[in-house]
Amino acid sequence: RRLLDEWRVIYLSKEQQPLFRVNIEKETGRFLWEADGTPVTLPLTPSNTGTTTRDIEVATLLESLIQLAKRRDELLAKAQEEVLRAKSRGDKPTQARLERIADPLVKEGLLCQLRDPHFTERLDAAPSAE
């Protein structure tokens, strides 16, 4: 569910399509972006030639999705750290403690399957228990 939520299809305008179109250089077999002829890199990774106009346009287009994924990863890592600290101290998993740890994750729209008692009967887990 998280993958579908964060990485939904983005419909590109005709002008945006060359930003993602790749040409293969016949002489070397290198992959080059059609938009500016620079070597293909992962989004938001610095290239050897510096930031290009294409890099900036792609980053702007994908920024909200990348920020959502980053925020969710940080929340999950924080919850995991808190659980591991509690386990190392021997703390009991009380209802209040579990709710406190899970609350930020629930507010972010995560843990849907854990909250939906009928998730095995649905195609998608309900966002809330109601």
DSSP file with accessible surface (Angstrom, degrees, kcal/mol):
  #  RESIDUE AA STRUCTURE BP1 BP2  ACC     N-H-->O    O-->H-N    N-H-->O    O-->H-N    TCO  KAPPA ALPHA  PHI   PSI    X-CA   Y-CA   Z-CA
    1    1 A R     >        0   0  122      0, 0.0     4,-2.5     0, 0.0     5,-0.2   0.000 360.0 360.0 360.0 -42.4    0.0    0.0    0.0
    2    2 A R  H  >  +     0   0   64      1,-0.2     4,-2.8     2,-0.2     5,-0.3   0.928 360.0  51.3 -63.6 -42.2    2.8    2.4    0.9
    3    3 A L  H  > S+     0   0  124      1,-0.2     4,-2.4     2,-0.2    -1,-0.2   0.936 112.9  45.5 -60.1 -44.2    4.5    1.8   -2.4
    4    4 A L  H  4 S+     0   0  124      1,-0.2    -1,-0.2     2,-0.2    -2,-0.2   0.888 114.3  49.5 -66.3 -37.2    1.3    2.5   -4.3
    5    5 A D  H  < S+     0   0   65     -4,-2.5     3,-0.5     1,-0.2    -2,-0.2   0.919 119.7  34.7 -68.6 -43.0    0.6    5.6   -2.2
    6    6 A E  H  < S+     0   0    6     -4,-2.8    -2,-0.2     1,-0.2    -1,-0.2   0.816 122.1  42.6 -84.5 -32.2    4.0    7.2   -2.6
    7    7 A W  S  < S+     0   0  120     -4,-2.4    -1,-0.2    -5,-0.3    -2,-0.1  -0.344  76.2 155.9-116.5  54.8    4.9    6.2   -6.1
    8    8 A R        -     0   0  138     -3,-0.5     2,-0.1    -2,-0.2    -3,-0.1  -0.276  54.8 -79.0 -73.3 164.5    1.7    6.7   -8.1
    9    9 A V        -     0   0  105     -5,-0.1     2,-0.6     1,-0.0    -1,-0.1  -0.407  40.6-152.3 -67.3 134.6    1.8    7.3  -11.8
   10   10 A I        -     0   0   63     -2,-0.1     2,-0.6    -3,-0.1    -1,-0.0  -0.957   9.2-142.7-108.5 121.3    2.7   10.8  -12.8
   11   11 A Y        -     0   0  202     -2,-0.6     2,-0.3     1,-0.0    -2,-0.0  -0.771  19.6-148.4 -86.9 120.8    1.2   11.9  -16.1
   12   12 A L        -     0   0   51     -2,-0.6     2,-0.1     1,-0.1     5,-0.0  -0.665   8.5-124.9 -92.2 143.7    3.7   14.0  -18.0
   13   13 A S    >>  -     0   0   48     -2,-0.3     4,-1.5     1,-0.1     3,-0.6  -0.319  36.3-100.7 -73.5 167.3    2.8   16.8  -20.4
   14   14 A K  T 34 S+     0   0  170      1,-0.3     3,-0.2     2,-0.2    -1,-0.1   0.887 125.9  51.7 -58.1 -36.8    4.3   16.7  -23.9
   15   15 A E  T 34 S+     0   0  150      1,-0.2    -1,-0.3     2,-0.1     4,-0.2   0.780 109.4  49.7 -71.3 -28.5    6.9   19.2  -22.8
   16   16 A Q  T X4 S+     0   0   58     -3,-0.6     3,-1.5     1,-0.2     4,-0.4   0.722  89.9  81.4 -83.0 -22.3    7.9   17.1  -19.8
   17   17 A Q  G >X S+     0   0   82     -4,-1.5     3,-1.9     1,-0.3     4,-0.7   0.881  84.1  58.1 -57.3 -41.2    8.3   13.8  -21.6
   18   18 A P  G 34 S+     0   0   35      0, 0.0    17,-1.2     0, 0.0     3,-0.4   0.787  92.4  71.6 -61.9 -19.8   11.8   14.4  -23.0
   19   19 A L  G <4 S+     0   0   11     -3,-1.5    -2,-0.2     1,-0.2    17,-0.1   0.788 110.7  30.2 -62.2 -25.8   13.0   14.9  -19.3
   20   20 A F  T <4 S+     0   0   72     -3,-1.9     2,-0.3    -4,-0.4    -1,-0.2   0.395  95.1 106.8-115.1  -0.6   12.6   11.1  -18.9
   21   21 A R     <  -     0   0  100     -4,-0.7    13,-2.9    -3,-0.4    14,-0.4  -0.658  54.9-154.5 -84.3 137.3   13.3    9.9  -22.4
   22   22 A V  E     -A   33   0A  57     -2,-0.3     2,-0.3    11,-0.2    11,-0.2  -0.913   7.9-161.6-117.7 136.9   16.7    8.1  -22.8
   23   23 A N  E     -A   32   0A  81      9,-3.2     9,-3.2    -2,-0.4     2,-0.6  -0.877  16.9-134.5-109.4 148.8   18.8    7.8  -25.9
   24   24 A I  E     -A   31   0A 107     -2,-0.3     2,-0.4     7,-0.2     7,-0.2  -0.919  20.2-128.4-105.1 122.0   21.6    5.2  -26.3
   25   25 A E     >  -     0   0   52      5,-2.9     4,-3.1    -2,-0.6     5,-0.2  -0.554  14.7-148.8 -69.7 120.2   24.8    6.5  -27.7
   26   26 A K  T  4 S+     0   0  196     -2,-0.4    -1,-0.2     1,-0.2    -2,-0.0   0.880  91.0  50.7 -62.1 -40.0   25.8    4.2  -30.6
   27   27 A E  T  4 S+     0   0  160      1,-0.2    -1,-0.2     3,-0.0    -2,-0.0   0.870 130.0  14.5 -67.5 -38.6   29.5    4.6  -30.3
   28   28 A T  T  4 S-     0   0   85     -3,-0.1    -2,-0.2     2,-0.1    -1,-0.2   0.606  90.4-125.4-114.3 -18.6   29.7    3.9  -26.5
   29   29 A G     <  +     0   0   40     -4,-3.1    -3,-0.1     1,-0.3     2,-0.1   0.566  57.6 151.6  78.8   7.6   26.4    2.3  -25.5
   30   30 A R        -     0   0  119     -5,-0.2    -5,-2.9    -6,-0.1     2,-0.5  -0.428  47.9-122.5 -71.8 147.9   26.0    5.0  -22.8
   31   31 A F  E     -A   24   0A 117     -7,-0.2     9,-2.2     9,-0.1     2,-0.4  -0.804  34.4-176.6 -90.2 127.1   22.5    6.1  -21.8
   32   32 A L  E     -AB  23  39A  22     -9,-3.2    -9,-3.2    -2,-0.5     2,-0.2  -0.967  29.7-111.9-127.9 141.4   22.0    9.8  -22.2
   33   33 A W  E  >  -A   22   0A  24      5,-2.8     4,-2.5    -2,-0.4     3,-0.4  -0.507  19.4-142.5 -68.4 133.6   19.0   12.0  -21.3
   34   34 A E  T  4 S+     0   0   71    -13,-2.9    -1,-0.2   -16,-0.3   -15,-0.1   0.869  94.7  65.6 -63.9 -35.1   17.2   13.2  -24.5
   35   35 A A  T  4 S-     0   0   45    -17,-1.2    -1,-0.2   -14,-0.4   -16,-0.1   0.860 129.7  -6.5 -59.1 -40.8   16.5   16.6  -22.8
   36   36 A D  T  4 S-     0   0   61     -3,-0.4    -1,-0.2   -18,-0.2    -2,-0.2   0.370  89.0-113.1-141.0   2.6   20.2   17.7  -22.5
   37   37 A G     <  +     0   0   42     -4,-2.5    -3,-0.1     1,-0.2     3,-0.1   0.583  66.7 141.2  76.0   9.3   22.4   14.8  -23.5
   38   38 A T        -     0   0   22     -5,-0.2    -5,-2.8     1,-0.1    -1,-0.2  -0.471  61.7 -87.3 -82.4 157.1   23.9   14.3  -20.0
   39   39 A P  B     -B   32   0A  54      0, 0.0    -7,-0.2     0, 0.0     2,-0.2  -0.290  50.1 -99.2 -62.7 146.0   24.6   10.7  -18.7
   40   40 A V        +     0   0   58     -9,-2.2     2,-0.3    -3,-0.1    -9,-0.1  -0.487  52.1 168.4 -68.2 130.5   21.7    9.0  -17.0
   41   41 A T        -     0   0   37     -2,-0.2     3,-0.1    -3,-0.1     6,-0.1  -0.858  41.5 -86.0-132.2 169.7   21.8    9.2  -13.2
   42   42 A L    >   -     0   0  130     -2,-0.3     3,-1.7     1,-0.1     0, 0.0  -0.476  63.1 -82.1 -72.2 151.4   19.4    8.4  -10.4
   43   43 A P  T 3  S+     0   0   73      0, 0.0    -1,-0.1     0, 0.0    12,-0.0  -0.268 111.9   6.8 -57.0 138.8   17.1   11.3   -9.5
   44   44 A L  T 3  S+     0   0  101      1,-0.2    -2,-0.0    11,-0.2    11,-0.0   0.630  94.9 126.4  65.1  17.3   18.6   13.9   -7.2
   45   45 A T    <   -     0   0   55     -3,-1.7    -1,-0.2     1,-0.0     2,-0.1  -0.895  67.0-110.8-101.7 137.5   22.1   12.4   -7.3
   46   46 A P        -     0   0  116      0, 0.0     2,-0.2     0, 0.0    -4,-0.1  -0.400  30.9-144.4 -66.6 138.6   24.8   14.9   -8.3
   47   47 A S    >   -     0   0   20      3,-0.2     3,-1.3    -2,-0.1    -6,-0.0  -0.531  26.2-106.1 -94.5 169.8   26.3   14.2  -11.7
   48   48 A N  T 3  S+     0   0  178      1,-0.3     3,-0.1    -2,-0.2    -1,-0.1   0.772 120.1  51.0 -65.8 -25.6   30.0   14.8  -12.6
   49   49 A T  T 3  S-     0   0  103      1,-0.3    -1,-0.3     0, 0.0     2,-0.1   0.367 115.5-111.1 -95.3   4.7   29.1   17.9  -14.5
   50   50 A G    <   -     0   0   34     -3,-1.3     2,-0.4     2,-0.0    -1,-0.3  -0.363  59.4 -28.1  94.2-177.1   27.0   19.6  -11.8
   51   51 A T        -     0   0  103     -2,-0.1     2,-0.2    -3,-0.1     3,-0.0  -0.605  64.2-157.9 -79.1 128.8   23.3   20.2  -11.6
   52   52 A T     >  -     0   0   21     -2,-0.4     4,-2.0     1,-0.1     5,-0.2  -0.543  32.0-107.3-100.0 169.1   21.6   20.6  -15.0
   53   53 A T  H  > S+     0   0  100      1,-0.2     4,-2.4     2,-0.2     5,-0.2   0.905 123.1  54.1 -59.9 -39.6   18.4   22.2  -15.9
   54   54 A R  H  > S+     0   0   13      1,-0.2     4,-2.7     2,-0.2     5,-0.3   0.925 105.3  52.6 -61.4 -45.2   16.9   18.8  -16.4
   55   55 A D  H  > S+     0   0   26      1,-0.2     4,-2.5     2,-0.2    -1,-0.2   0.915 110.9  47.7 -56.1 -43.1   18.0   17.7  -12.9
   56   56 A I  H  X S+     0   0   96     -4,-2.0     4,-2.3     2,-0.2    -1,-0.2   0.924 112.2  48.3 -67.0 -43.6   16.2   20.7  -11.4
   57   57 A E  H  X S+     0   0   91     -4,-2.4     4,-2.0     2,-0.2    -2,-0.2   0.919 114.2  45.9 -64.5 -42.7   13.0   20.1  -13.4
   58   58 A V  H  X S+     0   0    4     -4,-2.7     4,-2.5     2,-0.2     5,-0.2   0.924 111.6  51.9 -66.1 -43.6   12.9   16.4  -12.5
   59   59 A A  H  X S+     0   0   23     -4,-2.5     4,-1.6    -5,-0.3    -2,-0.2   0.913 109.9  49.6 -59.7 -40.9   13.6   17.2   -8.8
   60   60 A T  H  < S+     0   0   95     -4,-2.3     4,-0.4     1,-0.2    -1,-0.2   0.913 111.7  48.8 -64.3 -41.0   10.8   19.8   -8.8
   61   61 A L  H  < S+     0   0   44     -4,-2.0     4,-0.2     1,-0.2    -2,-0.2   0.888 122.6  31.9 -66.6 -38.2    8.4   17.2  -10.4
   62   62 A L  H  X S+     0   0   20     -4,-2.5     4,-2.4     1,-0.2     3,-0.4   0.512  90.2 100.2 -99.1  -4.9    9.3   14.4   -7.9
   63   63 A E  H  X S+     0   0  106     -4,-1.6     4,-2.7     1,-0.2     5,-0.2   0.878  80.7  49.5 -54.9 -46.5   10.1   16.5   -4.8
   64   64 A S  H  > S+     0   0   80     -4,-0.4     4,-2.0     1,-0.2    -1,-0.2   0.904 113.4  46.9 -64.7 -37.3    6.7   16.0   -3.0
   65   65 A L  H  > S+     0   0    7     -3,-0.4     4,-2.3    -4,-0.2    -1,-0.2   0.908 113.3  48.1 -70.0 -39.5    6.8   12.2   -3.5
   66   66 A I  H  X S+     0   0   39     -4,-2.4     4,-2.6     2,-0.2    -2,-0.2   0.912 111.5  50.2 -67.6 -39.8   10.4   12.0   -2.3
   67   67 A Q  H  X S+     0   0   88     -4,-2.7     4,-2.8    -5,-0.3     5,-0.2   0.895 109.5  51.7 -64.8 -39.8    9.7   14.1    0.8
   68   68 A L  H  X S+     0   0   25     -4,-2.0     4,-2.5    -5,-0.2     5,-0.2   0.949 112.2  45.5 -61.1 -48.1    6.7   11.9    1.7
   69   69 A A  H  X S+     0   0   12     -4,-2.3     4,-2.6     1,-0.2    -2,-0.2   0.917 114.0  49.3 -61.9 -42.6    8.8    8.8    1.4
   70   70 A K  H  X S+     0   0  106     -4,-2.6     4,-2.3     2,-0.2    -2,-0.2   0.926 111.0  49.1 -63.2 -45.5   11.6   10.4    3.4
   71   71 A R  H  X S+     0   0  113     -4,-2.8     4,-2.3     1,-0.2    -2,-0.2   0.930 113.3  47.2 -61.2 -43.2    9.3   11.6    6.2
   72   72 A R  H  X S+     0   0   13     -4,-2.5     4,-2.5     1,-0.2    -1,-0.2   0.907 110.4  51.8 -67.0 -40.3    7.7    8.1    6.4
   73   73 A D  H  X S+     0   0   86     -4,-2.6     4,-2.5    -5,-0.2    -1,-0.2   0.911 110.2  49.6 -61.0 -41.4   11.1    6.4    6.5
   74   74 A E  H  X S+     0   0  109     -4,-2.3     4,-2.4     2,-0.2    -2,-0.2   0.909 110.6  49.6 -65.3 -41.2   12.2    8.7    9.4
   75   75 A L  H  X S+     0   0   42     -4,-2.3     4,-2.3     2,-0.2    -2,-0.2   0.918 112.4  47.5 -63.4 -42.6    9.0    8.0   11.3
   76   76 A L  H  X S+     0   0   61     -4,-2.5     4,-2.5     2,-0.2    -2,-0.2   0.914 112.2  49.6 -65.9 -40.6    9.4    4.3   10.9
   77   77 A A  H  X S+     0   0   39     -4,-2.5     4,-2.6     2,-0.2    -2,-0.2   0.914 110.9  49.9 -64.6 -40.5   13.1    4.4   11.9
   78   78 A K  H  X S+     0   0  133     -4,-2.4     4,-2.3     2,-0.2    -2,-0.2   0.919 111.3  48.4 -64.6 -42.5   12.2    6.5   15.0
   79   79 A A  H  X S+     0   0   13     -4,-2.3     4,-2.4     2,-0.2    -2,-0.2   0.917 111.5  50.4 -63.9 -42.0    9.5    4.0   16.0
   80   80 A Q  H  X S+     0   0  127     -4,-2.5     4,-2.6     1,-0.2    -2,-0.2   0.925 110.2  49.7 -62.4 -43.8   11.9    1.1   15.6
   81   81 A E  H  X S+     0   0  109     -4,-2.6     4,-2.5     1,-0.2    -1,-0.2   0.913 110.7  50.3 -60.6 -42.3   14.6    2.8   17.7
   82   82 A E  H  X S+     0   0   34     -4,-2.3     4,-2.3     2,-0.2    -1,-0.2   0.906 111.3  48.1 -64.4 -40.5   12.0    3.5   20.4
   83   83 A V  H  X S+     0   0   59     -4,-2.4     4,-2.7     2,-0.2    -2,-0.2   0.932 112.0  49.1 -65.2 -44.6   10.9   -0.2   20.4
   84   84 A L  H  X S+     0   0   94     -4,-2.6     4,-2.4     2,-0.2    -2,-0.2   0.898 111.2  49.9 -64.5 -39.2   14.5   -1.5   20.5
   85   85 A R  H  X S+     0   0  118     -4,-2.5     4,-1.8     2,-0.2    -1,-0.2   0.928 111.7  48.5 -62.9 -44.0   15.3    0.9   23.4
   86   86 A A  H  X>S+     0   0   10     -4,-2.3     5,-2.5     1,-0.2     4,-0.7   0.908 111.9  49.3 -64.0 -40.9   12.3   -0.3   25.3
   87   87 A K  H ><5S+     0   0  150     -4,-2.7     3,-0.8     1,-0.2    -1,-0.2   0.915 109.5  51.4 -64.6 -40.7   13.1   -4.0   24.7
   88   88 A S  H 3<5S+     0   0   99     -4,-2.4    -1,-0.2     1,-0.3    -2,-0.2   0.820 111.6  47.5 -67.3 -30.2   16.7   -3.4   25.9
   89   89 A R  H 3<5S-     0   0  144     -4,-1.8    -1,-0.3    -5,-0.2    -2,-0.2   0.573 114.9-118.8 -82.4 -12.6   15.4   -1.8   29.1
   90   90 A G  T <<5 +     0   0   53     -3,-0.8    -3,-0.2    -4,-0.7    -2,-0.1   0.691  51.9 168.0  82.8  18.5   13.0   -4.7   29.6
   91   91 A D      < -     0   0   52     -5,-2.5    -1,-0.2    -6,-0.2    -2,-0.0  -0.392  36.6-118.2 -66.1 141.9    9.9   -2.4   29.4
   92   92 A K        -     0   0  157      1,-0.1     2,-1.9    -2,-0.1     5,-0.1  -0.578  24.5-114.7 -78.5 142.4    6.6   -4.2   29.0
   93   93 A P        -     0   0   95      0, 0.0    -1,-0.1     0, 0.0     2,-0.1  -0.506  45.8-178.3 -79.2  79.6    4.6   -3.4   25.8
   94   94 A T     >  -     0   0   66     -2,-1.9     4,-2.6     1,-0.1     5,-0.2  -0.346  39.2-112.9 -75.4 160.6    1.6   -1.7   27.5
   95   95 A Q  H  > S+     0   0  131      1,-0.2     4,-2.5     2,-0.2     5,-0.2   0.921 117.9  50.3 -58.9 -43.7   -1.4   -0.5   25.4
   96   96 A A  H  > S+     0   0   70      2,-0.2     4,-2.2     1,-0.2    -1,-0.2   0.913 111.3  47.6 -63.8 -42.8   -0.5    3.2   26.2
   97   97 A R  H  > S+     0   0   64      2,-0.2     4,-2.3     1,-0.2     5,-0.2   0.929 113.0  48.3 -65.5 -43.2    3.2    2.7   25.2
   98   98 A L  H  X S+     0   0   86     -4,-2.6     4,-2.6     1,-0.2    -2,-0.2   0.910 112.0  49.4 -63.9 -41.4    2.2    1.0   21.9
   99   99 A E  H  X S+     0   0  109     -4,-2.5     4,-2.1    -5,-0.2    -1,-0.2   0.900 110.0  51.4 -64.4 -39.7   -0.3    3.7   21.1
  100  100 A R  H  < S+     0   0  132     -4,-2.2    -2,-0.2    -5,-0.2    -1,-0.2   0.920 114.0  43.5 -64.6 -41.1    2.3    6.4   21.8
  101  101 A I  H  < S+     0   0   17     -4,-2.3     4,-0.4     1,-0.2    -2,-0.2   0.917 119.8  41.9 -70.3 -40.4    4.8    4.8   19.5
  102  102 A A  H  X S+     0   0   28     -4,-2.6     4,-2.6    -5,-0.2     3,-0.4   0.724  92.3  85.6 -82.0 -20.4    2.3    4.0   16.8
  103  103 A D  H  X S+     0   0   68     -4,-2.1     4,-2.6     1,-0.2     5,-0.2   0.897  89.9  46.8 -53.5 -48.9    0.4    7.3   16.9
  104  104 A P  H  > S+     0   0   56      0, 0.0     4,-1.3     0, 0.0    -1,-0.2   0.888 113.7  50.5 -62.3 -32.6    2.7    9.3   14.5
  105  105 A L  H  4>S+     0   0   12     -4,-0.4     5,-2.7    -3,-0.4     4,-0.4   0.914 110.9  47.9 -70.0 -40.5    2.7    6.4   12.1
  106  106 A V  H ><5S+     0   0   47     -4,-2.6     3,-1.6     1,-0.2    -1,-0.2   0.930 109.5  52.8 -65.2 -44.0   -1.1    6.2   12.1
  107  107 A K  H 3<5S+     0   0  158     -4,-2.6    -1,-0.2     1,-0.3    -2,-0.2   0.816 106.9  54.0 -62.1 -28.6   -1.4   10.0   11.6
  108  108 A E  T 3<5S-     0   0   37     -4,-1.3    -1,-0.3    -5,-0.2    -2,-0.2   0.528 123.4-105.2 -83.7  -4.6    0.9    9.6    8.6
  109  109 A G  T < 5S+     0   0   30     -3,-1.6     3,-0.3    -4,-0.4    -3,-0.2   0.647  78.5 128.8  91.5  14.6   -1.4    6.9    7.0
  110  110 A L      < +     0   0   15     -5,-2.7    -1,-0.3     1,-0.2    -2,-0.0  -0.454  49.0  41.8 -95.0 172.2    0.8    4.0    7.8
  111  111 A L     >  +     0   0   52     -2,-0.1     4,-1.4     1,-0.1     3,-0.2   0.731  63.7 148.2  65.8  26.8    0.0    0.7    9.6
  112  112 A C  H  >  +     0   0    6     -3,-0.3     4,-1.5     1,-0.2     3,-0.3   0.902  69.0  52.2 -58.9 -42.6   -3.4    0.3    7.7
  113  113 A Q  H  4 S+     0   0  113      1,-0.2     6,-0.3     2,-0.2    -1,-0.2   0.869 107.6  52.3 -65.3 -33.7   -3.3   -3.5    7.7
  114  114 A L  H  4 S+     0   0  146     -3,-0.2    -1,-0.2     1,-0.2    -2,-0.2   0.811 114.1  43.1 -70.2 -28.0   -2.7   -3.6   11.5
  115  115 A R  H  < S+     0   0   58     -4,-1.4    -1,-0.2    -3,-0.3    -2,-0.2   0.645  98.6  78.7 -91.9 -17.0   -5.7   -1.4   12.1
  116  116 A D    ><  -     0   0    2     -4,-1.5     3,-1.6    -5,-0.2     4,-0.2  -0.819  60.2-165.5 -98.1 107.6   -8.1   -3.0    9.7
  117  117 A P  T 3  S+     0   0   92      0, 0.0     3,-0.2     0, 0.0    -1,-0.1   0.709  90.5  44.6 -66.4 -15.3   -9.5   -6.2   11.2
  118  118 A H  T >  S+     0   0   90      1,-0.1     3,-1.8     2,-0.1     4,-0.4   0.085  72.2 121.7-113.8  24.2  -10.8   -7.3    7.8
  119  119 A F  G X   +     0   0   75     -3,-1.6     3,-1.1    -6,-0.3    -1,-0.1   0.810  69.6  61.1 -63.9 -26.6   -7.8   -6.5    5.7
  120  120 A T  G 3  S+     0   0  112      1,-0.2    -1,-0.3    -3,-0.2    -2,-0.1   0.727 103.7  51.6 -71.6 -17.3   -7.5  -10.1    4.4
  121  121 A E  G <  S+     0   0  149     -3,-1.8     2,-0.3     3,-0.0    -1,-0.2   0.461 105.1  67.6 -94.5  -3.5  -10.9   -9.8    2.9
  122  122 A R  S <  S-     0   0  114     -3,-1.1     3,-0.1    -4,-0.4     4,-0.0  -0.778  75.4-132.4-115.2 161.0  -10.2   -6.6    1.0
  123  123 A L  S    S+     0   0  178     -2,-0.3     2,-0.4     1,-0.2    -1,-0.1   0.882 101.4  23.8 -73.2 -39.5   -8.0   -5.6   -1.9
  124  124 A D  S    S-     0   0   99     -3,-0.1    -1,-0.2   -12,-0.0     2,-0.1  -0.980  90.9-112.0-126.7 140.9   -6.8   -2.6    0.1
  125  125 A A        -     0   0    8     -2,-0.4   -12,-0.1    -3,-0.1   -13,-0.1  -0.396  39.2-107.5 -67.9 144.8   -6.8   -2.2    3.8
  126  126 A A        -     0   0   16    -14,-0.2   -11,-0.1     1,-0.1    -1,-0.1  -0.466  21.4-126.4 -70.7 145.5   -9.2    0.5    5.1
  127  127 A P  S    S+     0   0   84      0, 0.0     2,-0.3     0, 0.0    -1,-0.1   0.716  91.1  22.2 -68.9 -18.0   -7.4    3.6    6.4
  128  128 A S  S    S-     0   0   45      2,-0.2    -2,-0.1     1,-0.0   -16,-0.0  -0.943  81.7-111.6-142.2 166.7   -9.2    3.4    9.7
  129  129 A A              0   0   62     -2,-0.3   -11,-0.1   -13,-0.1    -1,-0.0   0.700 360.0 360.0 -72.2 -18.7  -10.8    0.7   11.9
  130  130 A E              0   0  197    -14,-0.0    -2,-0.2    -4,-0.0   -14,-0.0  -0.422 360.0 360.0 -78.1 360.0  -14.3    2.2   11.4
